Amino acid sequence: MTTLQTLLITVGLWLARRGGWTPTEACALPHLPHDDQIALAKAIVRDIDARFPQMPGPAKAREALRALLNLRPEAATRDLNLLIELALH
């Protein structure tokens, strides 16, 4: 960042604080899934990869998401997608 940008950000934050804005605290809750959930996702990804070797990657991800949704219907789709991404790495 340039000096002018830094100065403008500093002045903007100062004005916001003068107007009553307070910065929010960082969330202390852990948002990463537990190891047992990642292990389940890894098992599902390995199973789908073994059963459908010719299927392209996005289709395998959809199958893994479908399987996880069947096992955990209360979970949000974005959380299950995160599990799949963590299982791939």
C-alpha positions in Angstrom: 0.0 0.0 0.0 1.1 3.5 -0.6 1.5 6.1 2.0 -1.6 7.9 0.8 -3.7 4.8 1.0 -2.5 4.1 4.5 -3.2 7.7 5.6 -6.7 7.5 4.1 -7.5 4.2 5.8 -6.2 5.6 9.1 -8.3 8.7 8.8 -11.4 6.7 7.8 -11.0 4.4 10.7 -10.6 7.3 13.1 -13.7 8.9 11.7 -15.6 5.7 12.0 -14.6 5.4 15.7 -15.6 9.0 16.3 -19.0 8.1 14.8 -19.5 5.2 17.3 -18.1 2.2 15.4 -16.2 -0.3 17.4 -14.2 -3.1 15.8 -15.6 -6.6 16.4 -13.6 -9.2 18.3 -12.3 -12.2 16.5 -14.4 -15.3 16.9 -12.9 -17.7 19.3 -14.9 -20.7 18.1 -13.0 -23.3 16.1 -14.7 -23.6 12.7 -12.6 -26.4 11.3 -14.3 -29.8 11.3 -13.1 -32.5 13.7 -10.6 -35.2 12.7 -13.3 -37.9 12.7 -15.4 -36.0 10.2 -12.3 -35.5 8.0 -11.6 -39.2 8.2 -15.1 -40.0 7.1 -14.8 -37.6 4.2 -11.5 -39.2 3.2 -13.0 -42.7 3.2 -15.9 -41.5 1.1 -13.6 -39.7 -1.4 -11.4 -42.8 -1.6 -14.4 -45.1 -2.2 -15.8 -42.9 -4.9 -12.4 -42.5 -6.6 -12.0 -46.3 -6.6 -15.5 -47.0 -7.9 -15.5 -44.3 -10.6 -12.0 -44.0 -12.0 -13.1 -42.5 -15.3 -15.4 -39.9 -13.8 -14.1 -36.3 -13.9 -13.2 -34.6 -10.7 -16.3 -32.3 -10.3 -18.6 -35.2 -10.8 -16.7 -37.1 -8.1 -17.1 -34.1 -5.8 -20.8 -34.1 -6.4 -21.0 -37.8 -5.6 -19.0 -37.3 -2.4 -21.3 -34.4 -1.5 -24.4 -36.5 -2.1 -23.0 -39.3 0.1 -22.1 -36.8 2.9 -25.6 -35.2 2.7 -27.1 -38.7 3.1 -25.0 -39.3 6.2 -25.4 -35.8 7.7 -28.6 -34.2 6.3 -28.5 -31.5 9.0 -25.1 -30.1 7.9 -24.7 -27.1 5.7 -23.6 -27.8 2.1 -20.7 -25.4 2.5 -19.4 -27.3 5.5 -19.6 -30.6 3.7 -17.8 -29.1 0.7 -15.1 -28.0 3.1 -14.8 -31.5 4.4 -14.4 -32.8 0.8 -11.6 -30.2 0.1 -9.8 -31.1 3.3 -10.1 -34.8 2.5 -8.4 -34.1 -0.9 -5.3 -32.5 0.7 
